[in-house]
Amino acid sequence: MVFDAAGDYPLGTRRPDLVRTPGGLALDELTLDALRAGSLDASEMRATAETLRLQGEVARAAGRSELAANLDRAAELTAVPDEVILEIYTGLRPHRSTSDQLEQLAERLEREFGATLTAAFVREAKEVYATRNLLGSNERAAQV
């Protein structure tokens, strides 16, 4: 059956066959009984890149382009380790990073993880931060 971004929302109800956990479990396998039995761990509770991409298509079909862009970036970030996500979060806080540090972060996202959309987002933030005087100084950024 072909995916219909406008008609298959919500995915978990209308197209549960398209939603899987990172370990390949189907939605109907995510039960309290399975949790109690110890057959589920926390990693199975994460959204997969494919599910996030499908949700992005649903958002686009509904005319919600900003949400779609967020979901597309989230799909990229499923391949990025938690520690790097925290580095990104910290680096994007106002006055935490210099322009060069944000550019290095964007380059790393592209090089190591193929996260081109997220890298573009970091570069956009870098430009906005420069305009609004939110970049860190070299001295302040070194302390973070």
Phi and psi in radians as a Rosetta constraint file:
Dihedral C 1 N 2 CA 2 C 2 CIRCULARHARMONIC -1.392 0.35
Dihedral N 2 CA 2 C 2 N 3 CIRCULARHARMONIC 2.469 0.35
Dihedral C 2 N 3 CA 3 C 3 CIRCULARHARMONIC -1.288 0.35
Dihedral N 3 CA 3 C 3 N 4 CIRCULARHARMONIC 2.299 0.35
Dihedral C 3 N 4 CA 4 C 4 CIRCULARHARMONIC -2.036 0.35
Dihedral N 4 CA 4 C 4 N 5 CIRCULARHARMONIC 1.796 0.35
Dihedral C 4 N 5 CA 5 C 5 CIRCULARHARMONIC -1.015 0.35
Dihedral N 5 CA 5 C 5 N 6 CIRCULARHARMONIC -0.590 0.35
Dihedral C 5 N 6 CA 6 C 6 CIRCULARHARMONIC -1.427 0.35
Dihedral N 6 CA 6 C 6 N 7 CIRCULARHARMONIC -0.566 0.35
Dihedral C 6 N 7 CA 7 C 7 CIRCULARHARMONIC -1.781 0.35
Dihedral N 7 CA 7 C 7 N 8 CIRCULARHARMONIC -0.243 0.35
Dihedral C 7 N 8 CA 8 C 8 CIRCULARHARMONIC -1.664 0.35
Dihedral N 8 CA 8 C 8 N 9 CIRCULARHARMONIC 0.239 0.35
Dihedral C 8 N 9 CA 9 C 9 CIRCULARHARMONIC -1.598 0.35
Dihedral N 9 CA 9 C 9 N 10 CIRCULARHARMONIC 2.418 0.35
Dihedral C 9 N 10 CA 10 C 10 CIRCULARHARMONIC -1.350 0.35
Dihedral N 10 CA 10 C 10 N 11 CIRCULARHARMONIC 2.429 0.35
Dihedral C 10 N 11 CA 11 C 11 CIRCULARHARMONIC -0.989 0.35
Dihedral N 11 CA 11 C 11 N 12 CIRCULARHARMONIC -0.774 0.35
Dihedral C 11 N 12 CA 12 C 12 CIRCULARHARMONIC -1.086 0.35
Dihedral N 12 CA 12 C 12 N 13 CIRCULARHARMONIC -0.443 0.35
Dihedral C 12 N 13 CA 13 C 13 CIRCULARHARMONIC -1.675 0.35
Dihedral N 13 CA 13 C 13 N 14 CIRCULARHARMONIC -0.829 0.35
Dihedral C 13 N 14 CA 14 C 14 CIRCULARHARMONIC -1.536 0.35
Dihedral N 14 CA 14 C 14 N 15 CIRCULARHARMONIC -0.508 0.35
Dihedral C 14 N 15 CA 15 C 15 CIRCULARHARMONIC -2.411 0.35
Dihedral N 15 CA 15 C 15 N 16 CIRCULARHARMONIC 0.984 0.35
Dihedral C 15 N 16 CA 16 C 16 CIRCULARHARMONIC -1.053 0.35
Dihedral N 16 CA 16 C 16 N 17 CIRCULARHARMONIC -0.360 0.35
Dihedral C 16 N 17 CA 17 C 17 CIRCULARHARMONIC -1.118 0.35
Dihedral N 17 CA 17 C 17 N 18 CIRCULARHARMONIC -0.345 0.35
Dihedral C 17 N 18 CA 18 C 18 CIRCULARHARMONIC -1.597 0.35
Dihedral N 18 CA 18 C 18 N 19 CIRCULARHARMONIC -0.172 0.35
Dihedral C 18 N 19 CA 19 C 19 CIRCULARHARMONIC -1.864 0.35
Dihedral N 19 CA 19 C 19 N 20 CIRCULARHARMONIC 2.108 0.35
Dihedral C 19 N 20 CA 20 C 20 CIRCULARHARMONIC -2.294 0.35
Dihedral N 20 CA 20 C 20 N 21 CIRCULARHARMONIC 2.763 0.35
Dihedral C 20 N 21 CA 21 C 21 CIRCULARHARMONIC -1.456 0.35
Dihedral N 21 CA 21 C 21 N 22 CIRCULARHARMONIC 2.964 0.35
Dihedral C 21 N 22 CA 22 C 22 CIRCULARHARMONIC -0.991 0.35
Dihedral N 22 CA 22 C 22 N 23 CIRCULARHARMONIC -0.518 0.35
Dihedral C 22 N 23 CA 23 C 23 CIRCULARHARMONIC -1.542 0.35
Dihedral N 23 CA 23 C 23 N 24 CIRCULARHARMONIC 0.040 0.35
Dihedral C 23 N 24 CA 24 C 24 CIRCULARHARMONIC 1.616 0.35
Dihedral N 24 CA 24 C 24 N 25 CIRCULARHARMONIC 0.115 0.35
Dihedral C 24 N 25 CA 25 C 25 CIRCULARHARMONIC -1.269 0.35
Dihedral N 25 CA 25 C 25 N 26 CIRCULARHARMONIC 2.536 0.35
Dihedral C 25 N 26 CA 26 C 26 CIRCULARHARMONIC -1.409 0.35
Dihedral N 26 CA 26 C 26 N 27 CIRCULARHARMONIC 2.785 0.35
Dihedral C 26 N 27 CA 27 C 27 CIRCULARHARMONIC -0.976 0.35
Dihedral N 27 CA 27 C 27 N 28 CIRCULARHARMONIC -0.686 0.35
Dihedral C 27 N 28 CA 28 C 28 CIRCULARHARMONIC -1.222 0.35
Dihedral N 28 CA 28 C 28 N 29 CIRCULARHARMONIC -0.138 0.35
Dihedral C 28 N 29 CA 29 C 29 CIRCULARHARMONIC -1.566 0.35
Dihedral N 29 CA 29 C 29 N 30 CIRCULARHARMONIC -0.144 0.35
Dihedral C 29 N 30 CA 30 C 30 CIRCULARHARMONIC -1.576 0.35
Dihedral N 30 CA 30 C 30 N 31 CIRCULARHARMONIC 1.512 0.35
Dihedral C 30 N 31 CA 31 C 31 CIRCULARHARMONIC -2.164 0.35
Dihedral N 31 CA 31 C 31 N 32 CIRCULARHARMONIC 2.818 0.35
Dihedral C 31 N 32 CA 32 C 32 CIRCULARHARMONIC -1.103 0.35
Dihedral N 32 CA 32 C 32 N 33 CIRCULARHARMONIC -0.635 0.35
Dihedral C 32 N 33 CA 33 C 33 CIRCULARHARMONIC -1.072 0.35
Dihedral N 33 CA 33 C 33 N 34 CIRCULARHARMONIC -0.760 0.35
Dihedral C 33 N 34 CA 34 C 34 CIRCULARHARMONIC -1.132 0.35
Dihedral N 34 CA 34 C 34 N 35 CIRCULARHARMONIC -0.668 0.35
Dihedral C 34 N 35 CA 35 C 35 CIRCULARHARMONIC -1.129 0.35
Dihedral N 35 CA 35 C 35 N 36 CIRCULARHARMONIC -0.822 0.35
Dihedral C 35 N 36 CA 36 C 36 CIRCULARHARMONIC -1.076 0.35
Dihedral N 36 CA 36 C 36 N 37 CIRCULARHARMONIC -0.626 0.35
Dihedral C 36 N 37 CA 37 C 37 CIRCULARHARMONIC -1.318 0.35
Dihedral N 37 CA 37 C 37 N 38 CIRCULARHARMONIC -0.155 0.35
Dihedral C 37 N 38 CA 38 C 38 CIRCULARHARMONIC 1.419 0.35
Dihedral N 38 CA 38 C 38 N 39 CIRCULARHARMONIC 0.244 0.35
Dihedral C 38 N 39 CA 39 C 39 CIRCULARHARMONIC -1.559 0.35
Dihedral N 39 CA 39 C 39 N 40 CIRCULARHARMONIC 0.000 0.35
Dihedral C 39 N 40 CA 40 C 40 CIRCULARHARMONIC -2.075 0.35
Dihedral N 40 CA 40 C 40 N 41 CIRCULARHARMONIC 2.477 0.35
Dihedral C 40 N 41 CA 41 C 41 CIRCULARHARMONIC -2.174 0.35
Dihedral N 41 CA 41 C 41 N 42 CIRCULARHARMONIC 3.028 0.35
Dihedral C 41 N 42 CA 42 C 42 CIRCULARHARMONIC -1.008 0.35
Dihedral N 42 CA 42 C 42 N 43 CIRCULARHARMONIC -0.574 0.35
Dihedral C 42 N 43 CA 43 C 43 CIRCULARHARMONIC -1.107 0.35
Dihedral N 43 CA 43 C 43 N 44 CIRCULARHARMONIC -0.415 0.35
Dihedral C 43 N 44 CA 44 C 44 CIRCULARHARMONIC -1.336 0.35
Dihedral N 44 CA 44 C 44 N 45 CIRCULARHARMONIC -0.170 0.35
Dihedral C 44 N 45 CA 45 C 45 CIRCULARHARMONIC -1.630 0.35
Dihedral N 45 CA 45 C 45 N 46 CIRCULARHARMONIC 0.118 0.35
Dihedral C 45 N 46 CA 46 C 46 CIRCULARHARMONIC -1.611 0.35
Dihedral N 46 CA 46 C 46 N 47 CIRCULARHARMONIC 2.610 0.35
Dihedral C 46 N 47 CA 47 C 47 CIRCULARHARMONIC -1.307 0.35
Dihedral N 47 CA 47 C 47 N 48 CIRCULARHARMONIC 2.537 0.35
Dihedral C 47 N 48 CA 48 C 48 CIRCULARHARMONIC -1.552 0.35
Dihedral N 48 CA 48 C 48 N 49 CIRCULARHARMONIC 2.832 0.35
Dihedral C 48 N 49 CA 49 C 49 CIRCULARHARMONIC -1.029 0.35
Dihedral N 49 CA 49 C 49 N 50 CIRCULARHARMONIC -0.719 0.35
Dihedral C 49 N 50 CA 50 C 50 CIRCULARHARMONIC -1.103 0.35
Dihedral N 50 CA 50 C 50 N 51 CIRCULARHARMONIC -0.774 0.35
Dihedral C 50 N 51 CA 51 C 51 CIRCULARHARMONIC -1.088 0.35
Dihedral N 51 CA 51 C 51 N 52 CIRCULARHARMONIC -0.731 0.35
Dihedral C 51 N 52 CA 52 C 52 CIRCULARHARMONIC -1.145 0.35
Dihedral N 52 CA 52 C 52 N 53 CIRCULARHARMONIC -0.659 0.35
Dihedral C 52 N 53 CA 53 C 53 CIRCULARHARMONIC -1.115 0.35
Dihedral N 53 CA 53 C 53 N 54 CIRCULARHARMONIC -0.747 0.35
Dihedral C 53 N 54 CA 54 C 54 CIRCULARHARMONIC -1.084 0.35
Dihedral N 54 CA 54 C 54 N 55 CIRCULARHARMONIC -0.734 0.35
Dihedral C 54 N 55 CA 55 C 55 CIRCULARHARMONIC -1.103 0.35
Dihedral N 55 CA 55 C 55 N 56 CIRCULARHARMONIC -0.618 0.35
Dihedral C 55 N 56 CA 56 C 56 CIRCULARHARMONIC -1.097 0.35
Dihedral N 56 CA 56 C 56 N 57 CIRCULARHARMONIC -0.699 0.35
Dihedral C 56 N 57 CA 57 C 57 CIRCULARHARMONIC -1.114 0.35
Dihedral N 57 CA 57 C 57 N 58 CIRCULARHARMONIC -0.699 0.35
Dihedral C 57 N 58 CA 58 C 58 CIRCULARHARMONIC -1.070 0.35
Dihedral N 58 CA 58 C 58 N 59 CIRCULARHARMONIC -0.807 0.35
Dihedral C 58 N 59 CA 59 C 59 CIRCULARHARMONIC -1.085 0.35
Dihedral N 59 CA 59 C 59 N 60 CIRCULARHARMONIC -0.736 0.35
Dihedral C 59 N 60 CA 60 C 60 CIRCULARHARMONIC -1.087 0.35
Dihedral N 60 CA 60 C 60 N 61 CIRCULARHARMONIC -0.755 0.35
Dihedral C 60 N 61 CA 61 C 61 CIRCULARHARMONIC -1.101 0.35
Dihedral N 61 CA 61 C 61 N 62 CIRCULARHARMONIC -0.483 0.35
Dihedral C 61 N 62 CA 62 C 62 CIRCULARHARMONIC -1.555 0.35
Dihedral N 62 CA 62 C 62 N 63 CIRCULARHARMONIC 0.064 0.35
Dihedral C 62 N 63 CA 63 C 63 CIRCULARHARMONIC 1.400 0.35
Dihedral N 63 CA 63 C 63 N 64 CIRCULARHARMONIC 0.329 0.35
Dihedral C 63 N 64 CA 64 C 64 CIRCULARHARMONIC -1.850 0.35
Dihedral N 64 CA 64 C 64 N 65 CIRCULARHARMONIC 1.270 0.35
Dihedral C 64 N 65 CA 65 C 65 CIRCULARHARMONIC -1.126 0.35
Dihedral N 65 CA 65 C 65 N 66 CIRCULARHARMONIC -0.625 0.35
Dihedral C 65 N 66 CA 66 C 66 CIRCULARHARMONIC -1.161 0.35
Dihedral N 66 CA 66 C 66 N 67 CIRCULARHARMONIC -0.746 0.35
Dihedral C 66 N 67 CA 67 C 67 CIRCULARHARMONIC -1.109 0.35
Dihedral N 67 CA 67 C 67 N 68 CIRCULARHARMONIC -0.720 0.35
Dihedral C 67 N 68 CA 68 C 68 CIRCULARHARMONIC -1.041 0.35
Dihedral N 68 CA 68 C 68 N 69 CIRCULARHARMONIC -0.759 0.35
Dihedral C 68 N 69 CA 69 C 69 CIRCULARHARMONIC -1.099 0.35
Dihedral N 69 CA 69 C 69 N 70 CIRCULARHARMONIC -0.708 0.35
Dihedral C 69 N 70 CA 70 C 70 CIRCULARHARMONIC -1.084 0.35
Dihedral N 70 CA 70 C 70 N 71 CIRCULARHARMONIC -0.750 0.35
Dihedral C 70 N 71 CA 71 C 71 CIRCULARHARMONIC -1.188 0.35
Dihedral N 71 CA 71 C 71 N 72 CIRCULARHARMONIC -0.621 0.35
Dihedral C 71 N 72 CA 72 C 72 CIRCULARHARMONIC -1.118 0.35
Dihedral N 72 CA 72 C 72 N 73 CIRCULARHARMONIC -0.736 0.35
Dihedral C 72 N 73 CA 73 C 73 CIRCULARHARMONIC -1.163 0.35
Dihedral N 73 CA 73 C 73 N 74 CIRCULARHARMONIC -0.700 0.35
Dihedral C 73 N 74 CA 74 C 74 CIRCULARHARMONIC -1.055 0.35
Dihedral N 74 CA 74 C 74 N 75 CIRCULARHARMONIC -0.668 0.35
Dihedral C 74 N 75 CA 75 C 75 CIRCULARHARMONIC -1.061 0.35
Dihedral N 75 CA 75 C 75 N 76 CIRCULARHARMONIC -0.740 0.35
Dihedral C 75 N 76 CA 76 C 76 CIRCULARHARMONIC -1.073 0.35
Dihedral N 76 CA 76 C 76 N 77 CIRCULARHARMONIC -0.710 0.35
Dihedral C 76 N 77 CA 77 C 77 CIRCULARHARMONIC -1.263 0.35
Dihedral N 77 CA 77 C 77 N 78 CIRCULARHARMONIC -0.185 0.35
Dihedral C 77 N 78 CA 78 C 78 CIRCULARHARMONIC -1.122 0.35
Dihedral N 78 CA 78 C 78 N 79 CIRCULARHARMONIC -0.373 0.35
Dihedral C 78 N 79 CA 79 C 79 CIRCULARHARMONIC -1.582 0.35
Dihedral N 79 CA 79 C 79 N 80 CIRCULARHARMONIC -0.049 0.35
Dihedral C 79 N 80 CA 80 C 80 CIRCULARHARMONIC -1.717 0.35
Dihedral N 80 CA 80 C 80 N 81 CIRCULARHARMONIC 2.251 0.35
Dihedral C 80 N 81 CA 81 C 81 CIRCULARHARMONIC -1.058 0.35
Dihedral N 81 CA 81 C 81 N 82 CIRCULARHARMONIC 2.643 0.35
Dihedral C 81 N 82 CA 82 C 82 CIRCULARHARMONIC -0.939 0.35
Dihedral N 82 CA 82 C 82 N 83 CIRCULARHARMONIC -0.679 0.35
Dihedral C 82 N 83 CA 83 C 83 CIRCULARHARMONIC -1.104 0.35
Dihedral N 83 CA 83 C 83 N 84 CIRCULARHARMONIC -0.642 0.35
Dihedral C 83 N 84 CA 84 C 84 CIRCULARHARMONIC -1.261 0.35
Dihedral N 84 CA 84 C 84 N 85 CIRCULARHARMONIC -0.653 0.35
Dihedral C 84 N 85 CA 85 C 85 CIRCULARHARMONIC -1.003 0.35
Dihedral N 85 CA 85 C 85 N 86 CIRCULARHARMONIC -0.769 0.35
Dihedral C 85 N 86 CA 86 C 86 CIRCULARHARMONIC -1.121 0.35
Dihedral N 86 CA 86 C 86 N 87 CIRCULARHARMONIC -0.673 0.35
Dihedral C 86 N 87 CA 87 C 87 CIRCULARHARMONIC -1.072 0.35
Dihedral N 87 CA 87 C 87 N 88 CIRCULARHARMONIC -0.740 0.35
Dihedral C 87 N 88 CA 88 C 88 CIRCULARHARMONIC -1.088 0.35
Dihedral N 88 CA 88 C 88 N 89 CIRCULARHARMONIC -0.856 0.35
Dihedral C 88 N 89 CA 89 C 89 CIRCULARHARMONIC -0.987 0.35
Dihedral N 89 CA 89 C 89 N 90 CIRCULARHARMONIC -0.839 0.35
Dihedral C 89 N 90 CA 90 C 90 CIRCULARHARMONIC -1.138 0.35
Dihedral N 90 CA 90 C 90 N 91 CIRCULARHARMONIC -0.767 0.35
Dihedral C 90 N 91 CA 91 C 91 CIRCULARHARMONIC -1.114 0.35
Dihedral N 91 CA 91 C 91 N 92 CIRCULARHARMONIC -0.507 0.35
Dihedral C 91 N 92 CA 92 C 92 CIRCULARHARMONIC -1.525 0.35
Dihedral N 92 CA 92 C 92 N 93 CIRCULARHARMONIC -0.044 0.35
Dihedral C 92 N 93 CA 93 C 93 CIRCULARHARMONIC -1.251 0.35
Dihedral N 93 CA 93 C 93 N 94 CIRCULARHARMONIC 2.468 0.35
Dihedral C 93 N 94 CA 94 C 94 CIRCULARHARMONIC -0.932 0.35
Dihedral N 94 CA 94 C 94 N 95 CIRCULARHARMONIC 2.418 0.35
Dihedral C 94 N 95 CA 95 C 95 CIRCULARHARMONIC 1.203 0.35
Dihedral N 95 CA 95 C 95 N 96 CIRCULARHARMONIC 0.218 0.35
Dihedral C 95 N 96 CA 96 C 96 CIRCULARHARMONIC -1.630 0.35
Dihedral N 96 CA 96 C 96 N 97 CIRCULARHARMONIC -0.500 0.35
Dihedral C 96 N 97 CA 97 C 97 CIRCULARHARMONIC -2.308 0.35
Dihedral N 97 CA 97 C 97 N 98 CIRCULARHARMONIC 2.598 0.35
Dihedral C 97 N 98 CA 98 C 98 CIRCULARHARMONIC -1.431 0.35
Dihedral N 98 CA 98 C 98 N 99 CIRCULARHARMONIC 2.969 0.35
Dihedral C 98 N 99 CA 99 C 99 CIRCULARHARMONIC -1.025 0.35
Dihedral N 99 CA 99 C 99 N 100 CIRCULARHARMONIC -0.760 0.35
Dihedral C 99 N 100 CA 100 C 100 CIRCULARHARMONIC -1.095 0.35
Dihedral N 100 CA 100 C 100 N 101 CIRCULARHARMONIC -0.712 0.35
Dihedral C 100 N 101 CA 101 C 101 CIRCULARHARMONIC -1.136 0.35
Dihedral N 101 CA 101 C 101 N 102 CIRCULARHARMONIC -0.691 0.35
Dihedral C 101 N 102 CA 102 C 102 CIRCULARHARMONIC -1.169 0.35
Dihedral N 102 CA 102 C 102 N 103 CIRCULARHARMONIC -0.670 0.35
Dihedral C 102 N 103 CA 103 C 103 CIRCULARHARMONIC -1.126 0.35
Dihedral N 103 CA 103 C 103 N 104 CIRCULARHARMONIC -0.716 0.35
Dihedral C 103 N 104 CA 104 C 104 CIRCULARHARMONIC -1.095 0.35
Dihedral N 104 CA 104 C 104 N 105 CIRCULARHARMONIC -0.680 0.35
Dihedral C 104 N 105 CA 105 C 105 CIRCULARHARMONIC -1.106 0.35
Dihedral N 105 CA 105 C 105 N 106 CIRCULARHARMONIC -0.777 0.35
Dihedral C 105 N 106 CA 106 C 106 CIRCULARHARMONIC -1.080 0.35
Dihedral N 106 CA 106 C 106 N 107 CIRCULARHARMONIC -0.762 0.35
Dihedral C 106 N 107 CA 107 C 107 CIRCULARHARMONIC -1.097 0.35
Dihedral N 107 CA 107 C 107 N 108 CIRCULARHARMONIC -0.700 0.35
Dihedral C 107 N 108 CA 108 C 108 CIRCULARHARMONIC -1.111 0.35
Dihedral N 108 CA 108 C 108 N 109 CIRCULARHARMONIC -0.746 0.35
Dihedral C 108 N 109 CA 109 C 109 CIRCULARHARMONIC -1.027 0.35
Dihedral N 109 CA 109 C 109 N 110 CIRCULARHARMONIC -0.734 0.35
Dihedral C 109 N 110 CA 110 C 110 CIRCULARHARMONIC -1.215 0.35
Dihedral N 110 CA 110 C 110 N 111 CIRCULARHARMONIC -0.866 0.35
Dihedral C 110 N 111 CA 111 C 111 CIRCULARHARMONIC -1.174 0.35
Dihedral N 111 CA 111 C 111 N 112 CIRCULARHARMONIC -0.875 0.35
Dihedral C 111 N 112 CA 112 C 112 CIRCULARHARMONIC -1.513 0.35
Dihedral N 112 CA 112 C 112 N 113 CIRCULARHARMONIC -0.488 0.35
Dihedral C 112 N 113 CA 113 C 113 CIRCULARHARMONIC -2.197 0.35
Dihedral N 113 CA 113 C 113 N 114 CIRCULARHARMONIC -0.079 0.35
Dihedral C 113 N 114 CA 114 C 114 CIRCULARHARMONIC 1.131 0.35
Dihedral N 114 CA 114 C 114 N 115 CIRCULARHARMONIC 0.413 0.35
Dihedral C 114 N 115 CA 115 C 115 CIRCULARHARMONIC -1.567 0.35
Dihedral N 115 CA 115 C 115 N 116 CIRCULARHARMONIC 1.242 0.35
Dihedral C 115 N 116 CA 116 C 116 CIRCULARHARMONIC -1.222 0.35
Dihedral N 116 CA 116 C 116 N 117 CIRCULARHARMONIC -0.619 0.35
Dihedral C 116 N 117 CA 117 C 117 CIRCULARHARMONIC -1.179 0.35
Dihedral N 117 CA 117 C 117 N 118 CIRCULARHARMONIC -0.723 0.35
Dihedral C 117 N 118 CA 118 C 118 CIRCULARHARMONIC -1.219 0.35
Dihedral N 118 CA 118 C 118 N 119 CIRCULARHARMONIC -0.651 0.35
Dihedral C 118 N 119 CA 119 C 119 CIRCULARHARMONIC -1.073 0.35
Dihedral N 119 CA 119 C 119 N 120 CIRCULARHARMONIC -0.730 0.35
Dihedral C 119 N 120 CA 120 C 120 CIRCULARHARMONIC -1.108 0.35
Dihedral N 120 CA 120 C 120 N 121 CIRCULARHARMONIC -0.659 0.35
Dihedral C 120 N 121 CA 121 C 121 CIRCULARHARMONIC -1.097 0.35
Dihedral N 121 CA 121 C 121 N 122 CIRCULARHARMONIC -0.754 0.35
Dihedral C 121 N 122 CA 122 C 122 CIRCULARHARMONIC -1.115 0.35
Dihedral N 122 CA 122 C 122 N 123 CIRCULARHARMONIC -0.704 0.35
Dihedral C 122 N 123 CA 123 C 123 CIRCULARHARMONIC -1.152 0.35
Dihedral N 123 CA 123 C 123 N 124 CIRCULARHARMONIC -0.669 0.35
Dihedral C 123 N 124 CA 124 C 124 CIRCULARHARMONIC -1.103 0.35
Dihedral N 124 CA 124 C 124 N 125 CIRCULARHARMONIC -0.747 0.35
Dihedral C 124 N 125 CA 125 C 125 CIRCULARHARMONIC -1.063 0.35
Dihedral N 125 CA 125 C 125 N 126 CIRCULARHARMONIC -0.718 0.35
Dihedral C 125 N 126 CA 126 C 126 CIRCULARHARMONIC -1.008 0.35
Dihedral N 126 CA 126 C 126 N 127 CIRCULARHARMONIC -0.768 0.35
Dihedral C 126 N 127 CA 127 C 127 CIRCULARHARMONIC -1.176 0.35
Dihedral N 127 CA 127 C 127 N 128 CIRCULARHARMONIC -0.749 0.35
Dihedral C 127 N 128 CA 128 C 128 CIRCULARHARMONIC -1.128 0.35
Dihedral N 128 CA 128 C 128 N 129 CIRCULARHARMONIC -0.764 0.35
Dihedral C 128 N 129 CA 129 C 129 CIRCULARHARMONIC -1.069 0.35
Dihedral N 129 CA 129 C 129 N 130 CIRCULARHARMONIC -0.682 0.35
Dihedral C 129 N 130 CA 130 C 130 CIRCULARHARMONIC -1.111 0.35
Dihedral N 130 CA 130 C 130 N 131 CIRCULARHARMONIC -0.749 0.35
Dihedral C 130 N 131 CA 131 C 131 CIRCULARHARMONIC -1.129 0.35
Dihedral N 131 CA 131 C 131 N 132 CIRCULARHARMONIC -0.651 0.35
Dihedral C 131 N 132 CA 132 C 132 CIRCULARHARMONIC -1.716 0.35
Dihedral N 132 CA 132 C 132 N 133 CIRCULARHARMONIC 0.178 0.35
Dihedral C 132 N 133 CA 133 C 133 CIRCULARHARMONIC 1.032 0.35
Dihedral N 133 CA 133 C 133 N 134 CIRCULARHARMONIC 0.783 0.35
Dihedral C 133 N 134 CA 134 C 134 CIRCULARHARMONIC -1.921 0.35
Dihedral N 134 CA 134 C 134 N 135 CIRCULARHARMONIC 0.067 0.35
Dihedral C 134 N 135 CA 135 C 135 CIRCULARHARMONIC -1.322 0.35
Dihedral N 135 CA 135 C 135 N 136 CIRCULARHARMONIC 2.648 0.35
Dihedral C 135 N 136 CA 136 C 136 CIRCULARHARMONIC -1.418 0.35
Dihedral N 136 CA 136 C 136 N 137 CIRCULARHARMONIC 2.724 0.35
Dihedral C 136 N 137 CA 137 C 137 CIRCULARHARMONIC -1.454 0.35
Dihedral N 137 CA 137 C 137 N 138 CIRCULARHARMONIC 2.839 0.35
Dihedral C 137 N 138 CA 138 C 138 CIRCULARHARMONIC -1.006 0.35
Dihedral N 138 CA 138 C 138 N 139 CIRCULARHARMONIC -0.706 0.35
Dihedral C 138 N 139 CA 139 C 139 CIRCULARHARMONIC -1.210 0.35
Dihedral N 139 CA 139 C 139 N 140 CIRCULARHARMONIC -0.813 0.35
Dihedral C 139 N 140 CA 140 C 140 CIRCULARHARMONIC -1.154 0.35
Dihedral N 140 CA 140 C 140 N 141 CIRCULARHARMONIC -0.739 0.35
Dihedral C 140 N 141 CA 141 C 141 CIRCULARHARMONIC -1.141 0.35
Dihedral N 141 CA 141 C 141 N 142 CIRCULARHARMONIC -0.558 0.35
Dihedral C 141 N 142 CA 142 C 142 CIRCULARHARMONIC -1.189 0.35
Dihedral N 142 CA 142 C 142 N 143 CIRCULARHARMONIC -0.430 0.35
Dihedral C 142 N 143 CA 143 C 143 CIRCULARHARMONIC -1.396 0.35
Dihedral N 143 CA 143 C 143 N 144 CIRCULARHARMONIC -0.310 0.35
